[in-house]
Amino acid sequence: MPTQNLKIAAHLMRGRTITPVEALEISGCFRLSERIRELERLGWAIERGWVKTHGGARVRSYKWIPRVQQ
């Protein structure tokens, strides 16, 4: 798994959400949506949402949904 994906995955596994600005700060990633798609191809369940920034802009937010082992 590429380094950006590892950093993003570690952030999500802590139960946190991530936005594009946070991904840039955490991993230097400019294309968070593509990194999320790569994680989904690996079997990750990712929930998408919207959040407002302090300036009032809406940005995409992602959250990992752990799958329950049965």
PDB file of N, H, CA, C and O in Angstrom:
ATOM      1  N   MET A   1       0.859  -1.172   0.000  1.00  0.00           N
ATOM      2  CA  MET A   1       0.000   0.000   0.000  1.00  0.00           C
ATOM      3  C   MET A   1       0.906   1.236   0.000  1.00  0.00           C
ATOM      4  O   MET A   1       1.852   1.300   0.785  1.00  0.00           O
ATOM      5  N   PRO A   2       0.631   2.214  -0.866  1.00  0.00           N
ATOM      6  CA  PRO A   2       1.457   3.436  -0.901  1.00  0.00           C
ATOM      7  C   PRO A   2       1.439   4.175   0.439  1.00  0.00           C
ATOM      8  O   PRO A   2       0.508   4.027   1.230  1.00  0.00           O
ATOM      9  N   THR A   3       2.464   4.957   0.675  1.00  0.00           N
ATOM     10  H   THR A   3       3.221   5.077   0.033  1.00  0.00           H
ATOM     11  CA  THR A   3       2.620   5.667   1.944  1.00  0.00           C
ATOM     12  C   THR A   3       1.433   6.574   2.252  1.00  0.00           C
ATOM     13  O   THR A   3       0.981   6.616   3.396  1.00  0.00           O
ATOM     14  N   GLN A   4       0.917   7.305   1.259  1.00  0.00           N
ATOM     15  H   GLN A   4       1.284   7.271   0.329  1.00  0.00           H
ATOM     16  CA  GLN A   4      -0.237   8.173   1.506  1.00  0.00           C
ATOM     17  C   GLN A   4      -1.409   7.350   2.020  1.00  0.00           C
ATOM     18  O   GLN A   4      -2.082   7.749   2.970  1.00  0.00           O
ATOM     19  N   ASN A   5      -1.650   6.214   1.401  1.00  0.00           N
ATOM     20  H   ASN A   5      -1.103   5.890   0.629  1.00  0.00           H
ATOM     21  CA  ASN A   5      -2.766   5.358   1.832  1.00  0.00           C
ATOM     22  C   ASN A   5      -2.560   4.875   3.259  1.00  0.00           C
ATOM     23  O   ASN A   5      -3.510   4.828   4.040  1.00  0.00           O
ATOM     24  N   LEU A   6      -1.336   4.516   3.606  1.00  0.00           N
ATOM     25  H   LEU A   6      -0.564   4.553   2.971  1.00  0.00           H
ATOM     26  CA  LEU A   6      -1.058   4.057   4.966  1.00  0.00           C
ATOM     27  C   LEU A   6      -1.347   5.143   5.990  1.00  0.00           C
ATOM     28  O   LEU A   6      -1.939   4.868   7.034  1.00  0.00           O
ATOM     29  N   LYS A   7      -0.941   6.357   5.709  1.00  0.00           N
ATOM     30  H   LYS A   7      -0.461   6.581   4.861  1.00  0.00           H
ATOM     31  CA  LYS A   7      -1.172   7.464   6.643  1.00  0.00           C
ATOM     32  C   LYS A   7      -2.660   7.780   6.763  1.00  0.00           C
ATOM     33  O   LYS A   7      -3.161   8.038   7.857  1.00  0.00           O
ATOM     34  N   ILE A   8      -3.356   7.758   5.637  1.00  0.00           N
ATOM     35  H   ILE A   8      -2.948   7.548   4.748  1.00  0.00           H
ATOM     36  CA  ILE A   8      -4.798   8.020   5.645  1.00  0.00           C
ATOM     37  C   ILE A   8      -5.526   6.890   6.370  1.00  0.00           C
ATOM     38  O   ILE A   8      -6.423   7.143   7.174  1.00  0.00           O
ATOM     39  N   ALA A   9      -5.142   5.644   6.088  1.00  0.00           N
ATOM     40  H   ALA A   9      -4.414   5.439   5.435  1.00  0.00           H
ATOM     41  CA  ALA A   9      -5.761   4.485   6.739  1.00  0.00           C
ATOM     42  C   ALA A   9      -5.548   4.539   8.251  1.00  0.00           C
ATOM     43  O   ALA A   9      -6.478   4.281   9.014  1.00  0.00           O
ATOM     44  N   ALA A  10      -4.343   4.869   8.688  1.00  0.00           N
ATOM     45  H   ALA A  10      -3.587   5.079   8.068  1.00  0.00           H
ATOM     46  CA  ALA A  10      -4.056   4.955  10.123  1.00  0.00           C
ATOM     47  C   ALA A  10      -4.932   6.017  10.782  1.00  0.00           C
ATOM     48  O   ALA A  10      -5.437   5.812  11.885  1.00  0.00           O
ATOM     49  N   HIS A  11      -5.110   7.145  10.108  1.00  0.00           N
ATOM     50  H   HIS A  11      -4.700   7.312   9.211  1.00  0.00           H
ATOM     51  CA  HIS A  11      -5.954   8.231  10.624  1.00  0.00           C
ATOM     52  C   HIS A  11      -7.398   7.736  10.773  1.00  0.00           C
ATOM     53  O   HIS A  11      -8.030   7.958  11.805  1.00  0.00           O
ATOM     54  N   LEU A  12      -7.913   7.066   9.742  1.00  0.00           N
ATOM     55  H   LEU A  12      -7.400   6.885   8.903  1.00  0.00           H
ATOM     56  CA  LEU A  12      -9.286   6.571   9.767  1.00  0.00           C
ATOM     57  C   LEU A  12      -9.473   5.481  10.822  1.00  0.00           C
ATOM     58  O   LEU A  12     -10.522   5.412  11.462  1.00  0.00           O
ATOM     59  N   MET A  13      -8.473   4.640  11.005  1.00  0.00           N
ATOM     60  H   MET A  13      -7.620   4.696  10.486  1.00  0.00           H
ATOM     61  CA  MET A  13      -8.582   3.545  11.972  1.00  0.00           C
ATOM     62  C   MET A  13      -8.620   4.043  13.412  1.00  0.00           C
ATOM     63  O   MET A  13      -9.003   3.298  14.315  1.00  0.00           O
ATOM     64  N   ARG A  14      -8.229   5.287  13.633  1.00  0.00           N
ATOM     65  H   ARG A  14      -7.918   5.892  12.900  1.00  0.00           H
ATOM     66  CA  ARG A  14      -8.339   5.887  14.967  1.00  0.00           C
ATOM     67  C   ARG A  14      -9.760   6.377  15.240  1.00  0.00           C
ATOM     68  O   ARG A  14     -10.025   6.965  16.289  1.00  0.00           O
ATOM     69  N   GLY A  15     -10.677   6.135  14.293  1.00  0.00           N
ATOM     70  H   GLY A  15     -10.462   5.658  13.441  1.00  0.00           H
ATOM     71  CA  GLY A  15     -12.069   6.541  14.462  1.00  0.00           C
ATOM     72  C   GLY A  15     -12.338   7.974  14.051  1.00  0.00           C
ATOM     73  O   GLY A  15     -13.383   8.537  14.376  1.00  0.00           O
ATOM     74  N   ARG A  16     -11.400   8.558  13.341  1.00  0.00           N
ATOM     75  H   ARG A  16     -10.550   8.101  13.077  1.00  0.00           H
ATOM     76  CA  ARG A  16     -11.543   9.953  12.917  1.00  0.00           C
ATOM     77  C   ARG A  16     -12.073  10.033  11.488  1.00  0.00           C
ATOM     78  O   ARG A  16     -11.949   9.093  10.702  1.00  0.00           O
ATOM     79  N   THR A  17     -12.665  11.177  11.178  1.00  0.00           N
ATOM     80  H   THR A  17     -12.766  11.940  11.815  1.00  0.00           H
ATOM     81  CA  THR A  17     -13.029  11.461   9.789  1.00  0.00           C
ATOM     82  C   THR A  17     -11.843  12.176   9.149  1.00  0.00           C
ATOM     83  O   THR A  17     -10.916  12.612   9.832  1.00  0.00           O
ATOM     84  N   ILE A  18     -11.894  12.286   7.812  1.00  0.00           N
ATOM     85  H   ILE A  18     -12.647  11.932   7.257  1.00  0.00           H
ATOM     86  CA  ILE A  18     -10.831  12.991   7.121  1.00  0.00           C
ATOM     87  C   ILE A  18     -11.424  13.801   5.976  1.00  0.00           C
ATOM     88  O   ILE A  18     -12.339  13.348   5.290  1.00  0.00           O
ATOM     89  N   THR A  19     -10.897  14.996   5.780  1.00  0.00           N
ATOM     90  H   THR A  19     -10.153  15.364   6.338  1.00  0.00           H
ATOM     91  CA  THR A  19     -11.280  15.874   4.681  1.00  0.00           C
ATOM     92  C   THR A  19     -10.047  16.068   3.793  1.00  0.00           C
ATOM     93  O   THR A  19      -8.936  15.726   4.198  1.00  0.00           O
ATOM     94  N   PRO A  20     -10.231  16.611   2.592  1.00  0.00           N
ATOM     95  CA  PRO A  20      -9.081  16.838   1.719  1.00  0.00           C
ATOM     96  C   PRO A  20      -7.986  17.705   2.358  1.00  0.00           C
ATOM     97  O   PRO A  20      -6.800  17.436   2.164  1.00  0.00           O
ATOM     98  N   VAL A  21      -8.359  18.720   3.102  1.00  0.00           N
ATOM     99  H   VAL A  21      -9.322  18.939   3.260  1.00  0.00           H
ATOM    100  CA  VAL A  21      -7.358  19.576   3.743  1.00  0.00           C
ATOM    101  C   VAL A  21      -6.570  18.784   4.787  1.00  0.00           C
ATOM    102  O   VAL A  21      -5.352  18.927   4.883  1.00  0.00           O
ATOM    103  N   GLU A  22      -7.255  17.958   5.562  1.00  0.00           N
ATOM    104  H   GLU A  22      -8.245  17.842   5.483  1.00  0.00           H
ATOM    105  CA  GLU A  22      -6.574  17.130   6.555  1.00  0.00           C
ATOM    106  C   GLU A  22      -5.652  16.117   5.880  1.00  0.00           C
ATOM    107  O   GLU A  22      -4.551  15.860   6.368  1.00  0.00           O
ATOM    108  N   ALA A  23      -6.095  15.538   4.754  1.00  0.00           N
ATOM    109  H   ALA A  23      -6.989  15.747   4.358  1.00  0.00           H
ATOM    110  CA  ALA A  23      -5.263  14.576   4.030  1.00  0.00           C
ATOM    111  C   ALA A  23      -3.988  15.238   3.525  1.00  0.00           C
ATOM    112  O   ALA A  23      -2.915  14.635   3.543  1.00  0.00           O
ATOM    113  N   LEU A  24      -4.115  16.477   3.078  1.00  0.00           N
ATOM    114  H   LEU A  24      -4.986  16.966   3.064  1.00  0.00           H
ATOM    115  CA  LEU A  24      -2.934  17.216   2.623  1.00  0.00           C
ATOM    116  C   LEU A  24      -1.958  17.430   3.771  1.00  0.00           C
ATOM    117  O   LEU A  24      -0.749  17.263   3.606  1.00  0.00           O
ATOM    118  N   GLU A  25      -2.484  17.800   4.931  1.00  0.00           N
ATOM    119  H   GLU A  25      -3.465  17.936   5.065  1.00  0.00           H
ATOM    120  CA  GLU A  25      -1.637  18.033   6.106  1.00  0.00           C
ATOM    121  C   GLU A  25      -1.006  16.741   6.614  1.00  0.00           C
ATOM    122  O   GLU A  25       0.169  16.729   6.980  1.00  0.00           O
ATOM    123  N   ILE A  26      -1.777  15.650   6.638  1.00  0.00           N
ATOM    124  H   ILE A  26      -2.731  15.659   6.340  1.00  0.00           H
ATOM    125  CA  ILE A  26      -1.324  14.377   7.208  1.00  0.00           C
ATOM    126  C   ILE A  26      -0.339  13.652   6.293  1.00  0.00           C
ATOM    127  O   ILE A  26       0.685  13.141   6.748  1.00  0.00           O
ATOM    128  N   SER A  27      -0.660  13.611   4.996  1.00  0.00           N
ATOM    129  H   SER A  27      -1.492  14.026   4.626  1.00  0.00           H
ATOM    130  CA  SER A  27       0.108  12.743   4.102  1.00  0.00           C
ATOM    131  C   SER A  27       0.632  13.410   2.838  1.00  0.00           C
ATOM    132  O   SER A  27       1.309  12.769   2.034  1.00  0.00           O
ATOM    133  N   GLY A  28       0.323  14.699   2.655  1.00  0.00           N
ATOM    134  H   GLY A  28      -0.227  15.220   3.308  1.00  0.00           H
ATOM    135  CA  GLY A  28       0.748  15.366   1.424  1.00  0.00           C
ATOM    136  C   GLY A  28      -0.102  14.970   0.225  1.00  0.00           C
ATOM    137  O   GLY A  28       0.318  15.140  -0.920  1.00  0.00           O
ATOM    138  N   CYS A  29      -1.284  14.450   0.480  1.00  0.00           N
ATOM    139  H   CYS A  29      -1.626  14.312   1.410  1.00  0.00           H
ATOM    140  CA  CYS A  29      -2.176  13.942  -0.562  1.00  0.00           C
ATOM    141  C   CYS A  29      -3.057  15.061  -1.118  1.00  0.00           C
ATOM    142  O   CYS A  29      -3.776  15.730  -0.376  1.00  0.00           O
ATOM    143  N   PHE A  30      -2.987  15.250  -2.439  1.00  0.00           N
ATOM    144  H   PHE A  30      -2.403  14.706  -3.041  1.00  0.00           H
ATOM    145  CA  PHE A  30      -3.838  16.237  -3.100  1.00  0.00           C
ATOM    146  C   PHE A  30      -5.113  15.609  -3.665  1.00  0.00           C
ATOM    147  O   PHE A  30      -6.033  16.336  -4.041  1.00  0.00           O
ATOM    148  N   ARG A  31      -5.190  14.270  -3.733  1.00  0.00           N
ATOM    149  H   ARG A  31      -4.442  13.680  -3.427  1.00  0.00           H
ATOM    150  CA  ARG A  31      -6.338  13.589  -4.342  1.00  0.00           C
ATOM    151  C   ARG A  31      -6.924  12.564  -3.383  1.00  0.00           C
ATOM    152  O   ARG A  31      -6.838  11.358  -3.615  1.00  0.00           O
ATOM    153  N   LEU A  32      -7.515  13.052  -2.314  1.00  0.00           N
ATOM    154  H   LEU A  32      -7.585  14.031  -2.125  1.00  0.00           H
ATOM    155  CA  LEU A  32      -8.073  12.163  -1.297  1.00  0.00           C
ATOM    156  C   LEU A  32      -9.120  11.228  -1.872  1.00  0.00           C
ATOM    157  O   LEU A  32      -9.160  10.056  -1.499  1.00  0.00           O
ATOM    158  N   SER A  33      -9.963  11.706  -2.763  1.00  0.00           N
ATOM    159  H   SER A  33      -9.931  12.659  -3.067  1.00  0.00           H
ATOM    160  CA  SER A  33     -11.024  10.846  -3.312  1.00  0.00           C
ATOM    161  C   SER A  33     -10.433   9.613  -3.993  1.00  0.00           C
ATOM    162  O   SER A  33     -11.003   8.526  -3.902  1.00  0.00           O
ATOM    163  N   GLU A  34      -9.306   9.768  -4.667  1.00  0.00           N
ATOM    164  H   GLU A  34      -8.842  10.651  -4.740  1.00  0.00           H
ATOM    165  CA  GLU A  34      -8.674   8.615  -5.320  1.00  0.00           C
ATOM    166  C   GLU A  34      -8.070   7.668  -4.292  1.00  0.00           C
ATOM    167  O   GLU A  34      -8.147   6.451  -4.462  1.00  0.00           O
ATOM    168  N   ARG A  35      -7.473   8.199  -3.232  1.00  0.00           N
ATOM    169  H   ARG A  35      -7.411   9.187  -3.094  1.00  0.00           H
ATOM    170  CA  ARG A  35      -6.935   7.336  -2.172  1.00  0.00           C
ATOM    171  C   ARG A  35      -8.065   6.552  -1.502  1.00  0.00           C
ATOM    172  O   ARG A  35      -7.893   5.380  -1.165  1.00  0.00           O
ATOM    173  N   ILE A  36      -9.215   7.191  -1.309  1.00  0.00           N
ATOM    174  H   ILE A  36      -9.355   8.143  -1.582  1.00  0.00           H
ATOM    175  CA  ILE A  36     -10.375   6.518  -0.712  1.00  0.00           C
ATOM    176  C   ILE A  36     -10.852   5.399  -1.625  1.00  0.00           C
ATOM    177  O   ILE A  36     -11.157   4.305  -1.151  1.00  0.00           O
ATOM    178  N   ARG A  37     -10.920   5.657  -2.926  1.00  0.00           N
ATOM    179  H   ARG A  37     -10.672   6.546  -3.310  1.00  0.00           H
ATOM    180  CA  ARG A  37     -11.326   4.612  -3.873  1.00  0.00           C
ATOM    181  C   ARG A  37     -10.359   3.425  -3.824  1.00  0.00           C
ATOM    182  O   ARG A  37     -10.786   2.274  -3.915  1.00  0.00           O
ATOM    183  N   GLU A  38      -9.060   3.702  -3.682  1.00  0.00           N
ATOM    184  H   GLU A  38      -8.713   4.637  -3.609  1.00  0.00           H
ATOM    185  CA  GLU A  38      -8.079   2.618  -3.582  1.00  0.00           C
ATOM    186  C   GLU A  38      -8.320   1.786  -2.323  1.00  0.00           C
ATOM    187  O   GLU A  38      -8.231   0.559  -2.367  1.00  0.00           O
ATOM    188  N   LEU A  39      -8.624   2.440  -1.205  1.00  0.00           N
ATOM    189  H   LEU A  39      -8.697   3.437  -1.169  1.00  0.00           H
ATOM    190  CA  LEU A  39      -8.924   1.704   0.025  1.00  0.00           C
ATOM    191  C   LEU A  39     -10.183   0.854  -0.156  1.00  0.00           C
ATOM    192  O   LEU A  39     -10.239  -0.285   0.308  1.00  0.00           O
ATOM    193  N   GLU A  40     -11.188   1.409  -0.828  1.00  0.00           N
ATOM    194  H   GLU A  40     -11.143   2.334  -1.204  1.00  0.00           H
ATOM    195  CA  GLU A  40     -12.417   0.647  -1.070  1.00  0.00           C
ATOM    196  C   GLU A  40     -12.143  -0.579  -1.947  1.00  0.00           C
ATOM    197  O   GLU A  40     -12.734  -1.637  -1.730  1.00  0.00           O
ATOM    198  N   ARG A  41     -11.264  -0.446  -2.923  1.00  0.00           N
ATOM    199  H   ARG A  41     -10.784   0.413  -3.100  1.00  0.00           H
ATOM    200  CA  ARG A  41     -10.913  -1.600  -3.766  1.00  0.00           C
ATOM    201  C   ARG A  41     -10.222  -2.687  -2.948  1.00  0.00           C
ATOM    202  O   ARG A  41     -10.243  -3.861  -3.318  1.00  0.00           O
ATOM    203  N   LEU A  42      -9.610  -2.286  -1.832  1.00  0.00           N
ATOM    204  H   LEU A  42      -9.593  -1.333  -1.531  1.00  0.00           H
ATOM    205  CA  LEU A  42      -8.977  -3.255  -0.931  1.00  0.00           C
ATOM    206  C   LEU A  42      -9.972  -3.850   0.068  1.00  0.00           C
ATOM    207  O   LEU A  42      -9.600  -4.684   0.893  1.00  0.00           O
ATOM    208  N   GLY A  43     -11.243  -3.420  -0.007  1.00  0.00           N
ATOM    209  H   GLY A  43     -11.545  -2.742  -0.678  1.00  0.00           H
ATOM    210  CA  GLY A  43     -12.273  -3.989   0.846  1.00  0.00           C
ATOM    211  C   GLY A  43     -12.731  -3.106   2.006  1.00  0.00           C
ATOM    212  O   GLY A  43     -13.566  -3.525   2.807  1.00  0.00           O
ATOM    213  N   TRP A  44     -12.205  -1.915   2.100  1.00  0.00           N
ATOM    214  H   TRP A  44     -11.526  -1.575   1.449  1.00  0.00           H
ATOM    215  CA  TRP A  44     -12.615  -1.003   3.169  1.00  0.00           C
ATOM    216  C   TRP A  44     -14.013  -0.468   2.892  1.00  0.00           C
ATOM    217  O   TRP A  44     -14.350  -0.174   1.745  1.00  0.00           O
ATOM    218  N   ALA A  45     -14.833  -0.339   3.941  1.00  0.00           N
ATOM    219  H   ALA A  45     -14.559  -0.578   4.873  1.00  0.00           H
ATOM    220  CA  ALA A  45     -16.142   0.300   3.839  1.00  0.00           C
ATOM    221  C   ALA A  45     -15.964   1.753   4.302  1.00  0.00           C
ATOM    222  O   ALA A  45     -15.576   2.003   5.443  1.00  0.00           O
ATOM    223  N   ILE A  46     -16.245   2.690   3.420  1.00  0.00           N
ATOM    224  H   ILE A  46     -16.559   2.486   2.492  1.00  0.00           H
ATOM    225  CA  ILE A  46     -16.043   4.101   3.702  1.00  0.00           C
ATOM    226  C   ILE A  46     -17.370   4.840   3.562  1.00  0.00           C
ATOM    227  O   ILE A  46     -18.067   4.695   2.558  1.00  0.00           O
ATOM    228  N   GLU A  47     -17.708   5.622   4.562  1.00  0.00           N
ATOM    229  H   GLU A  47     -17.142   5.740   5.378  1.00  0.00           H
ATOM    230  CA  GLU A  47     -18.919   6.452   4.542  1.00  0.00           C
ATOM    231  C   GLU A  47     -18.528   7.860   4.097  1.00  0.00           C
ATOM    232  O   GLU A  47     -17.514   8.406   4.532  1.00  0.00           O
ATOM    233  N   ARG A  48     -19.347   8.432   3.228  1.00  0.00           N
ATOM    234  H   ARG A  48     -20.171   7.988   2.874  1.00  0.00           H
ATOM    235  CA  ARG A  48     -19.105   9.789   2.745  1.00  0.00           C
ATOM    236  C   ARG A  48     -20.119  10.751   3.353  1.00  0.00           C
ATOM    237  O   ARG A  48     -21.279  10.400   3.570  1.00  0.00           O
ATOM    238  N   GLY A  49     -19.664  11.962   3.622  1.00  0.00           N
ATOM    239  H   GLY A  49     -18.722  12.247   3.447  1.00  0.00           H
ATOM    240  CA  GLY A  49     -20.542  12.995   4.145  1.00  0.00           C
ATOM    241  C   GLY A  49     -20.018  14.363   3.722  1.00  0.00           C
ATOM    242  O   GLY A  49     -19.025  14.467   3.001  1.00  0.00           O
ATOM    243  N   TRP A  50     -20.688  15.391   4.173  1.00  0.00           N
ATOM    244  H   TRP A  50     -21.494  15.307   4.759  1.00  0.00           H
ATOM    245  CA  TRP A  50     -20.266  16.763   3.888  1.00  0.00           C
ATOM    246  C   TRP A  50     -20.088  17.506   5.201  1.00  0.00           C
ATOM    247  O   TRP A  50     -20.840  17.287   6.151  1.00  0.00           O
ATOM    248  N   VAL A  51     -19.101  18.378   5.256  1.00  0.00           N
ATOM    249  H   VAL A  51     -18.490  18.556   4.485  1.00  0.00           H
ATOM    250  CA  VAL A  51     -18.903  19.256   6.411  1.00  0.00           C
ATOM    251  C   VAL A  51     -18.661  20.665   5.897  1.00  0.00           C
ATOM    252  O   VAL A  51     -18.187  20.860   4.778  1.00  0.00           O
ATOM    253  N   LYS A  52     -18.991  21.639   6.728  1.00  0.00           N
ATOM    254  H   LYS A  52     -19.375  21.480   7.637  1.00  0.00           H
ATOM    255  CA  LYS A  52     -18.735  23.034   6.372  1.00  0.00           C
ATOM    256  C   LYS A  52     -17.434  23.487   7.013  1.00  0.00           C
ATOM    257  O   LYS A  52     -17.153  23.174   8.170  1.00  0.00           O
ATOM    258  N   THR A  53     -16.650  24.224   6.249  1.00  0.00           N
ATOM    259  H   THR A  53     -16.878  24.477   5.309  1.00  0.00           H
ATOM    260  CA  THR A  53     -15.418  24.783   6.780  1.00  0.00           C
ATOM    261  C   THR A  53     -15.747  26.052   7.554  1.00  0.00           C
ATOM    262  O   THR A  53     -16.885  26.520   7.535  1.00  0.00           O
ATOM    263  N   HIS A  54     -14.753  26.604   8.230  1.00  0.00           N
ATOM    264  H   HIS A  54     -13.828  26.223   8.245  1.00  0.00           H
ATOM    265  CA  HIS A  54     -14.968  27.853   8.965  1.00  0.00           C
ATOM    266  C   HIS A  54     -15.366  28.984   8.026  1.00  0.00           C
ATOM    267  O   HIS A  54     -16.052  29.921   8.433  1.00  0.00           O
ATOM    268  N   GLY A  55     -14.934  28.895   6.761  1.00  0.00           N
ATOM    269  H   GLY A  55     -14.378  28.134   6.430  1.00  0.00           H
ATOM    270  CA  GLY A  55     -15.294  29.908   5.771  1.00  0.00           C
ATOM    271  C   GLY A  55     -16.654  29.682   5.143  1.00  0.00           C
ATOM    272  O   GLY A  55     -17.107  30.504   4.346  1.00  0.00           O
ATOM    273  N   GLY A  56     -17.324  28.574   5.487  1.00  0.00           N
ATOM    274  H   GLY A  56     -16.956  27.906   6.134  1.00  0.00           H
ATOM    275  CA  GLY A  56     -18.662  28.310   4.977  1.00  0.00           C
ATOM    276  C   GLY A  56     -18.701  27.404   3.759  1.00  0.00           C
ATOM    277  O   GLY A  56     -19.786  27.071   3.281  1.00  0.00           O
ATOM    278  N   ALA A  57     -17.552  26.997   3.245  1.00  0.00           N
ATOM    279  H   ALA A  57     -16.670  27.267   3.633  1.00  0.00           H
ATOM    280  CA  ALA A  57     -17.527  26.091   2.090  1.00  0.00           C
ATOM    281  C   ALA A  57     -17.871  24.674   2.547  1.00  0.00           C
ATOM    282  O   ALA A  57     -17.573  24.285   3.676  1.00  0.00           O
ATOM    283  N   ARG A  58     -18.500  23.914   1.661  1.00  0.00           N
ATOM    284  H   ARG A  58     -18.742  24.230   0.744  1.00  0.00           H
ATOM    285  CA  ARG A  58     -18.784  22.503   1.948  1.00  0.00           C
ATOM    286  C   ARG A  58     -17.684  21.649   1.342  1.00  0.00           C
ATOM    287  O   ARG A  58     -17.315  21.834   0.182  1.00  0.00           O
ATOM    288  N   VAL A  59     -17.160  20.717   2.121  1.00  0.00           N
ATOM    289  H   VAL A  59     -17.459  20.567   3.063  1.00  0.00           H
ATOM    290  CA  VAL A  59     -16.139  19.792   1.621  1.00  0.00           C
ATOM    291  C   VAL A  59     -16.539  18.369   1.988  1.00  0.00           C
ATOM    292  O   VAL A  59     -17.268  18.145   2.954  1.00  0.00           O
ATOM    293  N   ARG A  60     -16.058  17.422   1.212  1.00  0.00           N
ATOM    294  H   ARG A  60     -15.465  17.604   0.427  1.00  0.00           H
ATOM    295  CA  ARG A  60     -16.357  16.018   1.443  1.00  0.00           C
ATOM    296  C   ARG A  60     -15.590  15.533   2.665  1.00  0.00           C
ATOM    297  O   ARG A  60     -14.450  15.932   2.902  1.00  0.00           O
ATOM    298  N   SER A  61     -16.226  14.679   3.421  1.00  0.00           N
ATOM    299  H   SER A  61     -17.152  14.354   3.228  1.00  0.00           H
ATOM    300  CA  SER A  61     -15.631  14.068   4.600  1.00  0.00           C
ATOM    301  C   SER A  61     -15.800  12.559   4.476  1.00  0.00           C
ATOM    302  O   SER A  61     -16.824  12.084   3.985  1.00  0.00           O
ATOM    303  N   TYR A  62     -14.800  11.809   4.919  1.00  0.00           N
ATOM    304  H   TYR A  62     -13.968  12.195   5.318  1.00  0.00           H
ATOM    305  CA  TYR A  62     -14.822  10.352   4.818  1.00  0.00           C
ATOM    306  C   TYR A  62     -14.613   9.736   6.191  1.00  0.00           C
ATOM    307  O   TYR A  62     -13.882  10.271   7.024  1.00  0.00           O
ATOM    308  N   LYS A  63     -15.276   8.591   6.414  1.00  0.00           N
ATOM    309  H   LYS A  63     -15.870   8.156   5.737  1.00  0.00           H
ATOM    310  CA  LYS A  63     -15.146   7.878   7.682  1.00  0.00           C
ATOM    311  C   LYS A  63     -15.126   6.376   7.399  1.00  0.00           C
ATOM    312  O   LYS A  63     -15.902   5.878   6.583  1.00  0.00           O
ATOM    313  N   TRP A  64     -14.239   5.672   8.074  1.00  0.00           N
ATOM    314  H   TRP A  64     -13.609   6.077   8.737  1.00  0.00           H
ATOM    315  CA  TRP A  64     -14.138   4.218   7.934  1.00  0.00           C
ATOM    316  C   TRP A  64     -15.231   3.558   8.750  1.00  0.00           C
ATOM    317  O   TRP A  64     -15.461   3.923   9.903  1.00  0.00           O
ATOM    318  N   ILE A  65     -15.902   2.591   8.157  1.00  0.00           N
ATOM    319  H   ILE A  65     -15.715   2.294   7.221  1.00  0.00           H
ATOM    320  CA  ILE A  65     -16.933   1.809   8.830  1.00  0.00           C
ATOM    321  C   ILE A  65     -16.367   0.399   9.025  1.00  0.00           C
ATOM    322  O   ILE A  65     -16.345  -0.390   8.081  1.00  0.00           O
ATOM    323  N   PRO A  66     -15.910   0.076  10.235  1.00  0.00           N
ATOM    324  CA  PRO A  66     -15.371  -1.270  10.465  1.00  0.00           C
ATOM    325  C   PRO A  66     -16.451  -2.333  10.238  1.00  0.00           C
ATOM    326  O   PRO A  66     -17.605  -2.160  10.631  1.00  0.00           O
ATOM    327  N   ARG A  67     -16.063  -3.401   9.616  1.00  0.00           N
ATOM    328  H   ARG A  67     -15.126  -3.542   9.297  1.00  0.00           H
ATOM    329  CA  ARG A  67     -16.996  -4.507   9.400  1.00  0.00           C
ATOM    330  C   ARG A  67     -16.953  -5.429  10.590  1.00  0.00           C
ATOM    331  O   ARG A  67     -15.879  -5.745  11.103  1.00  0.00           O
ATOM    332  N   VAL A  68     -18.097  -5.855  11.025  1.00  0.00           N
ATOM    333  H   VAL A  68     -18.969  -5.598  10.609  1.00  0.00           H
ATOM    334  CA  VAL A  68     -18.206  -6.730  12.192  1.00  0.00           C
ATOM    335  C   VAL A  68     -17.886  -8.154  11.759  1.00  0.00           C
ATOM    336  O   VAL A  68     -18.454  -8.654  10.788  1.00  0.00           O
ATOM    337  N   GLN A  69     -16.984  -8.800  12.469  1.00  0.00           N
ATOM    338  H   GLN A  69     -16.522  -8.394  13.258  1.00  0.00           H
ATOM    339  CA  GLN A  69     -16.646 -10.200  12.202  1.00  0.00           C
ATOM    340  C   GLN A  69     -17.738 -11.094  12.770  1.00  0.00           C
ATOM    341  O   GLN A  69     -18.175 -10.899  13.904  1.00  0.00           O
ATOM    342  N   GLN A  70     -18.178 -12.067  11.990  1.00  0.00           N
ATOM    343  H   GLN A  70     -17.823 -12.225  11.069  1.00  0.00           H
ATOM    344  CA  GLN A  70     -19.215 -12.981  12.462  1.00  0.00           C
ATOM    345  C   GLN A  70     -18.692 -14.375  12.564  1.00  0.00           C
ATOM    346  O   GLN A  70     -19.428 -15.284  12.947  1.00  0.00           O
TER     347      GLN A  70
END
